[in-house]
């Protein structure tokens, strides 16, 4: 998640699949909250296709792993699955 650039859409999917809820805060911020652990991640809203800033990726991964919400391997598996689905979808369009 940190070594390979990911999009904000991919990060959003990882957070939602990890049990976070998403809420818009003011016009340009997204608040992700995990009710069971009290974990809170706030990101500036970007286009889904924009690449995640390294600081956001590192922070999100650290929160997820250190709070025991997901293992690092699970994050990579979700991202790999999402990349495969996107590649399949793109190939069908082409």
Number of C-alpha atoms within 10 A of each C-alpha: 18 15 8 8 13 19 20 22 17 20 22 18 15 23 23 15 13 15 15 23 15 16 12 14 14 8 8 10 14 18 17 21 19 18 11 9 11 9 14 14 17 17 18 13 15 15 10 13 11 14 17 22 14 15 10 17 19 14 13 20 21 13 15 20 15 11 13 11 17 18 14 15 10 13 20 13 13 16 19 12 12 16 14 12 12 12 12 11 11 10 9 8 7 5
